[in-house]
C-alpha cells in the first residue's frame, strides 16, 4: 500500500469513528443520545488507534497535517513528502465525514439543532474568544506532537535511501490513542480539541456542500483556528525536539 493511500484510509477510519460518536451522542433519536463527553473522547481515541493500526506499517500513520509538518520540522520526516501526506489526509477526512452523514442521515433529518449537526463534522468553541481558542488548539497539539516524539524516541525517521518513514505501526497505536484521550479529557472542553487541520477543515467543507435538512452556517469565520492553531503547536514541538535531541 502506498503512503498516500495509507494516510487516506487511516484518516477516513479516524473521522468515521470520531464523527460517528459525535453523531451518536448529539443527534436526535440515536441509541447513544446524551451519552456525554466520556463517550466522545473515548471513541476519538480508539478511532486514532484503528487508524494507526491500518496506516502505521505503510506511512507511519500521521493522519494529521500538523503531525506531518511537526515531524518535518523536527527533522524526522522528509519535507518532500509532506504535501502527499496532507492530500491523503484531507481526502480521507472528507470521505469519513461523508460516510458518517450516510449512516446517520435519518437522524440528521430528525434533528432540529443546526449546531448539533455542525458538531458532527467540525469543532466550535464553547466560548468564542479567538486568541484563547487558538491558544487551546496550539497547546493541545503541542502536547500531542511532543509526546509522539518521545513515544518513538527518535525512531520515527526516514532512511537515507528511501522516502518511506519508519512508522509507529500498530505497537505505537496504544500510547498515541491514550495521548489523544487524555488531551480530549483535559484540554478539549474549550474548543472540542480538533488538534488536526484535516479533522476539521475537510469535514467542514463536506457539511458546507451536503443537502442536510435544517442545516445552519458552516462558520467559516472560525475555521482558521483549528487549522493554524494545531500547525503552530506542532511546529513549536518540532523545533523544541530538534533543539533537545
NUMI-14729 format. One record per residue (C-alpha): x, y, z; residue number from 1. Coordinates in Angstrom, 2 decimals, decimal comma, padded with zeros to 5 digits, m for minus. Example, Ala and Ser with C-alpha at 12.3 -4.5 7.8 and 13.67 -1.06 7.14 Angstrom:
BEGIN
ATOM      px      py      pz resi
ATOM  012,30 m004,50  007,80    1
ATOM  013,67 m001,06  007,14    2
***
This chain:
BEGIN
ATOM      px      py      pz resi
ATOM  000,00  000,00  000,00    1
ATOM  001,32  003,46 m000,87    2
ATOM  001,81  006,01  001,91    3
ATOM m000,79  008,26  000,23    4
ATOM m003,43  005,51  000,29    5
ATOM m002,48  004,52  003,84    6
ATOM m002,95  008,09  005,07    7
ATOM m006,25  008,33  003,18    8
ATOM m007,66  005,11  004,64    9
ATOM m006,31  005,70  008,14   10
ATOM m007,71  009,23  008,31   11
ATOM m011,01  008,08  006,84   12
ATOM m011,38  005,50  009,62   13
ATOM m010,41  008,08  012,24   14
ATOM m013,12  010,51  011,09   15
ATOM m015,67  007,73  010,58   16
ATOM m015,30  006,73  014,23   17
ATOM m014,82  010,23  015,63   18
ATOM m017,58  011,90  013,67   19
ATOM m019,71  008,83  014,22   20
ATOM m019,56  009,07  018,00   21
ATOM m020,47  012,77  017,92   22
ATOM m023,45  011,90  015,71   23
ATOM m024,46  009,10  018,06   24
ATOM m024,27  011,32  021,14   25
ATOM m025,66  014,59  019,74   26
ATOM m028,21  013,80  017,04   27
ATOM m031,84  013,07  017,86   28
ATOM m033,31  009,57  018,33   29
ATOM m029,99  007,71  018,32   30
ATOM m029,27  004,84  020,70   31
ATOM m026,40  006,82  022,22   32
ATOM m028,09  010,20  022,51   33
ATOM m026,79  012,13  025,50   34
ATOM m024,00  009,68  026,33   35
ATOM m021,68  012,59  027,00   36
ATOM m018,08  013,72  026,81   37
ATOM m016,52  010,49  028,08   38
ATOM m018,07  008,55  025,21   39
ATOM m016,91  011,14  022,69   40
ATOM m013,30  011,34  023,89   41
ATOM m013,03  007,56  024,23   42
ATOM m014,26  006,88  020,71   43
ATOM m011,98  009,55  019,23   44
ATOM m009,02  007,93  020,98   45
ATOM m009,99  004,49  019,72   46
ATOM m010,52  005,96  016,26   47
ATOM m006,90  007,08  016,37   48
ATOM m005,95  003,56  017,44   49
ATOM m007,56  001,85  014,45   50
ATOM m006,31  004,50  012,04   51
ATOM m002,75  003,95  013,25   52
ATOM m003,13  000,16  013,08   53
ATOM m004,16  000,38  009,40   54
ATOM m001,80  003,10  008,21   55
ATOM  001,18  002,60  010,51   56
ATOM  003,08 m000,09  008,61   57
ATOM  002,81  001,81  005,32   58
ATOM  003,04  005,53  006,12   59
ATOM  003,88  005,89  009,79   60
ATOM  000,24  006,87  010,39   61
ATOM  000,46  010,63  010,70   62
ATOM m003,29  011,06  009,98   63
ATOM m002,87  014,77  010,67   64
ATOM m001,22  017,58  008,65   65
ATOM  000,11  019,11  011,85   66
ATOM  001,88  015,86  012,67   67
ATOM  003,45  015,68  009,20   68
ATOM  004,63  019,29  009,45   69
ATOM  005,85  018,86  013,03   70
ATOM  007,84  015,74  012,15   71
ATOM  009,41  017,52  009,18   72
ATOM  010,40  020,48  011,36   73
ATOM  011,81  018,06  013,93   74
ATOM  014,00  016,52  011,24   75
ATOM  012,36  013,09  011,34   76
ATOM  010,31  013,26  008,13   77
ATOM  011,24  014,46  004,61   78
ATOM  009,67  017,76  003,57   79
ATOM  009,22  016,44  000,01   80
ATOM  006,55  014,00  001,27   81
ATOM  004,54  016,45  003,35   82
ATOM  002,16  017,56  000,56   83
ATOM  001,43  013,95 m000,46   84
ATOM  000,58  013,03  003,12   85
ATOM m001,62  016,09  003,63   86
ATOM m003,51  015,37  000,40   87
ATOM m004,26  011,83  001,56   88
ATOM m005,32  013,07  004,99   89
ATOM m007,69  015,70  003,58   90
ATOM m009,34  013,32  001,13   91
ATOM m009,65  010,63  003,80   92
ATOM m011,21  013,06  006,27   93
ATOM m013,74  014,20  003,67   94
ATOM m014,68  010,61  002,86   95
ATOM m015,01  009,74  006,54   96
ATOM m017,35  012,69  007,12   97
ATOM m019,44  011,71  004,11   98
ATOM m019,81  008,15  005,43   99
ATOM m020,92  009,43  008,83  100
ATOM m023,62  011,50  007,16  101
ATOM m024,83  008,49  005,15  102
ATOM m025,01  006,27  008,25  103
ATOM m026,85  008,90  010,31  104
ATOM m028,90  010,52  007,54  105
ATOM m032,25  009,72  009,17  106
ATOM m031,04  011,18  012,45  107
ATOM m029,85  014,36  010,76  108
ATOM m033,37  014,66  009,37  109
ATOM m034,80  014,18  012,87  110
ATOM m032,52  016,81  014,46  111
ATOM m033,68  020,41  014,76  112
ATOM m030,44  021,83  016,18  113
ATOM m028,10  023,10  013,42  114
ATOM m025,22  023,43  015,88  115
ATOM m025,53  019,76  016,82  116
ATOM m025,48  018,87  013,13  117
ATOM m022,38  021,00  012,52  118
ATOM m020,65  019,44  015,52  119
ATOM m020,71  016,06  013,82  120
ATOM m018,41  017,48  011,15  121
ATOM m016,16  020,01  012,83  122
ATOM m015,36  021,87  016,03  123
ATOM m016,63  025,10  017,50  124
ATOM m015,67  026,99  020,67  125
ATOM m017,68  026,73  023,87  126
ATOM m016,93  030,44  024,36  127
ATOM m015,89  032,34  021,25  128
ATOM m012,61  034,06  022,07  129
ATOM m010,32  033,62  019,09  130
ATOM m006,97  034,24  020,86  131
ATOM m007,84  031,82  023,68  132
ATOM m009,37  029,33  021,23  133
ATOM m006,18  029,48  019,13  134
ATOM m004,05  029,02  022,25  135
ATOM m006,08  025,98  023,29  136
ATOM m005,63  024,29  019,91  137
ATOM m001,94  025,19  019,86  138
ATOM m001,23  023,82  023,34  139
ATOM m003,26  020,66  022,79  140
ATOM m001,43  019,88  019,56  141
ATOM  001,93  020,75  021,12  142
ATOM  001,23  018,14  023,79  143
ATOM  000,28  015,54  021,18  144
ATOM  003,29  016,22  018,98  145
ATOM  005,82  016,45  021,78  146
ATOM  004,65  013,16  023,28  147
ATOM  004,75  011,47  019,85  148
ATOM  008,41  012,41  019,52  149
ATOM  009,21  010,79  022,85  150
ATOM  007,00  007,74  022,31  151
ATOM  009,12  006,97  019,27  152
ATOM  012,30  008,20  020,96  153
ATOM  013,56  009,45  017,63  154
ATOM  012,76  006,23  015,78  155
ATOM  010,09  007,82  013,59  156
ATOM  012,50  008,80  010,88  157
ATOM  013,27  008,05  007,28  158
ATOM  016,05  006,01  005,77  159
ATOM  018,72  007,73  003,72  160
ATOM  017,93  005,59  000,68  161
ATOM  014,14  005,76  000,96  162
ATOM  011,33  008,23  001,45  163
ATOM  009,30  005,67  003,42  164
ATOM  009,27  006,55  007,12  165
ATOM  009,79  004,02  009,86  166
ATOM  006,33  004,36  011,31  167
ATOM  004,64  003,94  014,65  168
ATOM  002,84  000,84  013,41  169
ATOM  000,28 m000,99  015,49  170
ATOM  002,62 m001,20  018,51  171
ATOM  002,62  002,60  018,77  172
ATOM m001,14  002,86  018,36  173
ATOM m001,92  002,31  022,05  174
ATOM  000,23  005,11  023,54  175
ATOM m000,85  007,54  020,83  176
ATOM m004,51  006,70  021,47  177
ATOM m004,04  007,28  025,21  178
ATOM m002,36  010,61  024,47  179
ATOM m005,30  011,77  022,34  180
ATOM m007,72  010,53  025,00  181
ATOM m006,13  012,49  027,84  182
ATOM m005,86  015,64  025,70  183
ATOM m009,58  015,42  024,99  184
ATOM m010,48  014,85  028,62  185
ATOM m008,16  017,56  029,94  186
ATOM m007,97  020,29  027,30  187
ATOM m010,85  019,59  024,93  188
ATOM m013,60  021,46  026,73  189
ATOM m012,88  024,89  025,27  190
ATOM m012,80  024,17  021,51  191
ATOM m013,67  020,49  021,08  192
ATOM m009,94  019,75  020,51  193
ATOM m009,56  019,50  016,75  194
ATOM m005,74  019,22  017,16  195
ATOM m005,81  018,21  013,49  196
ATOM m006,44  020,53  010,50  197
ATOM m007,70  017,65  008,31  198
ATOM m010,13  016,51  011,00  199
ATOM m011,78  019,94  010,98  200
ATOM m011,32  021,55  007,56  201
ATOM m012,28  018,71  005,21  202
ATOM m015,43  017,67  007,16  203
ATOM m016,43  021,34  007,48  204
ATOM m016,35  021,52  003,67  205
ATOM m018,48  018,36  003,47  206
ATOM m021,01  019,99  005,82  207
ATOM m020,99  023,05  003,56  208
ATOM m021,85  021,10  000,39  209
ATOM m024,22  018,41  001,72  210
ATOM m028,02  018,83  001,49  211
ATOM m028,56  018,47  005,26  212
ATOM m032,08  019,18  006,44  213
ATOM m032,20  022,33  008,58  214
ATOM m028,51  022,96  008,08  215
ATOM m027,11  026,16  009,53  216
ATOM m023,87  028,00  008,89  217
ATOM m020,58  026,14  008,46  218
ATOM m018,95  029,02  010,41  219
ATOM m016,02  029,57  008,09  220
ATOM m015,05  032,62  010,12  221
ATOM m013,78  030,23  012,82  222
ATOM m012,20  027,64  010,50  223
ATOM m008,72  029,18  010,64  224
ATOM m008,40  028,45  014,38  225
ATOM m008,44  024,60  014,18  226
ATOM m006,12  024,78  011,16  227
ATOM m003,44  027,28  012,19  228
ATOM m003,56  026,53  015,93  229
ATOM m002,57  022,86  015,52  230
ATOM  000,09  023,70  012,94  231
ATOM  001,60  026,27  015,30  232
ATOM  001,59  023,81  018,21  233
ATOM  003,18  021,05  016,15  234
ATOM  005,79  023,45  014,78  235
ATOM  006,80  024,54  018,29  236
ATOM  007,03  020,90  019,42  237
ATOM  009,11  020,04  016,36  238
ATOM  011,52  022,93  016,93  239
ATOM  011,87  022,12  020,62  240
ATOM  012,52  018,45  019,90  241
ATOM  015,09  019,39  017,26  242
ATOM  016,94  021,51  019,82  243
ATOM  016,74  018,89  022,58  244
ATOM  017,59  015,74  020,64  245
***
